[in-house]
Amino acid sequence: MKRQPGDRAVAPGPLALVQAFVNSVNVEFGPDRFATAEGLATWLERNGLGGPGVEPGELDRRDAVILREALRALLRENNGGPPDPQARRTIEHVARACPLVVGFDGEAGPLGLRPALTDVRGALATVLASVADAVADGSWQRLKACGEHRCEWVFYDRSRNRGSRWCSMSVCGTRAKMRTYREAKRAHNEIG
C-alpha cells in the first residue's frame, strides 16, 4: 500500500481515486499532472480510467482542473473550513456533462453508480461516483485537505474522533504551530 505524508495510508476503497485525483498537483512544490492534456491522459491511464476513446483535449483538461479544485474546496470544508457555494455549483456544472447510471460492476459485482460514457467524461463521472458512494457510506467526511494553507494535500483521517488537521503533524502541524507562536509573540511585543 502506497504511503502518504505523515506516514498515512491511502484512503480506502473508491476514495483512493478521489484522493489521487485531487493530489494530482502538489500545491506547494508542483508538479501539476494536469498541466497538459497529455499529462491528464497519462494520469487517467495510470489510475485505471484510460483506454480507447479516452483522449483528453484542452477543454477536458480544464474541466478536470476545475473539478479537482472544487473537490479540494469541499475537502477544506471537511477539515473545518467555511462552506464554498461556488465549489458546489462548479461540481454540479461539471457533473451535468458526466452522466451516471445505475448498473452492475461486472457480472457478479455490486449495483452502483457507473459512468454512462466511455470517454474523458466517463472518467470524470467515475471520480464523481466515488464521491457519491463515499457520501452515502459516511466515509466522505474523513477525506480532508490539509489545514496548512501552503500544502492542502488530501489525506484520509483515520483518527477515532476525526480530529486530524494536517497531512503530516511533523511538517504541516509544526508549521502551523510555529506560525501561531510567532503571531502571539508579535502581538505580545506590540502590546508591551
N, C-alpha and C positions, 0 to 999 in steps of 0.2 A: 504494500500500500504506500503510495506516494505521501511524503510528509510536507507539511506547510510551515510557515514561520511559527516560531514558538513551539516547535515540535508537535504541532497539532496534526491530527489525522484529517484526511479529506472528508468532506461531507458525505453522509451515507446516501445510497440509492440514487434516485434521479436528481437530488440536489447537488451531487458532484458535478453534473453537467452545467447547472446554473452557476455554481462556484467557478468552474473553469471558464465559462463564458464571460463572466464579469471580471475575472482575474486575467483576461486576455491582454490586459495592459497593466504594467506596473506603474501606478500613478506617479510615484516619486522618481523612479530611475529609468522607466521605459524597459523594454521596447513595447510598442503597441502592435500586437499581432494582426490587428485590423487596419493598419495604416494603408494597406493596398488591397485591391480586390484579390490579388494572388495570395497575399498573407491570410485573408479570410478563407479562401479556398483551402489552403494548407491546414488551417486550424479546423475547419469543418471535417476534412478528411481524417485528421489525427483523432478527432473526437467522435468518429463513427457517424457523422452526418453528411459525408461527401458521397460521391458516386456519380453515375451517369445522370446528366441533367442538372447537376448542382455546379453551375458555373457562374459564380457571382460577378456582377458588373459593379460599376461605381455606385449606382443607386442602392444596390443591395448592401454594399459595404457601408454606405452612410446610414442605412436603416439599422444595420447590425450595431453600429456605434451608438446610434440614438437609443436603441433598445437597451444596450449594455449600460449606458449611463443612467437611464430611467430606472433600471433594476437596481443599480448601485444606490440611487436616491432612496428607494424603498428599503434597501438593506441598511441605510443610515437610520431610517425610522425604527427598524428592528433593534437598533443599538441606542435608542433614546432620542434620536434626532426628531426635529419637527416634521409633521406631515408635509408632503410635497404634492399638492394637487396637480401641478404641471406634469410631474413624472407619471402620475396615474393616467392623465389624459393622453400622454405620449404612448404609454403601453397599450391603451385601448385603441389608439390610432394605428399603431403598427399591427396589432392583433387582427384588425379588420381585414388586412391583406394576407393573413396567415391562418386560414381556417382550420379548425379542428373538428374531427368527427369522433363518434363513439365507435370503437372497434376492438377486436381481439388482437393481442400481441402474439402472432403466430397461431398455430393450430391448437396448442394446449395452453397458451398464455392467458393472462387475466384480461378482463374487459376494462377499457380505459380510454382516455383521450388520445387520439392519433392524428397526425397531420393529414390533411386532405390532399396536399400537393407533394410532389417528389422533387421539387427544385429548392432553391435557397429559401423560399417562403416556407416550405415544409420543414427545413432545418430550424428556422426561427420559431415555427409553430411547435416543434419538439421541445425547445427551450421553454416556451410559454406553457406547454402541457406539464412540464416538470414543475414549474412554479405552481400551477393549479393543483397538481397532485400533492405537493408539499403543504399548500394552504389547507387542503382537505384533510390530510393526516396529522396536522398540527406541528410538523417539523419546520415550517417556513420561519417561524419566529426565532429559531435558533441560528439561522443563517444571518450573519451580520457583516456590515462594513466596519473595519477597524475605526475606533473612535479618534485615532490620531489623524488630523486633517491632511497631513502630508502623505499619509500612507493609503488609507481606505482599502487595504487588502481584505478580501472577503474570507471569513473564517466561519467554521461551524462551532457554536458554543455548546460544549458537552457538560458544562458545569451544572450541578444539581439545581441551583437557583437561577440559572440563565443570566448570571451577572457579569460574565466576561465582557470587557470593553475593548480590549486590544488584541490584535492578532498575535502579538508577542509581548508579554509583560516585560521581558528583559530589554527590548528595544523601544517599542512604541509606548509602553506603560512608563518606562523610565523617562522618556522624552516629555511626556505629559506631566509627570510629577515634578520634573525639573522646571518646566515652564511655570507651573503653579507656584513653586517655591520662589522663583525669580520675581514673579509678579507680586507676590506677597511681600517679599523683601523690598522691592522698589516702592510699593505703596507705603510700607512702614517708614522708609527713608524720606519719602515726600511729606509724611505727616510729622516726622520727628525733626 
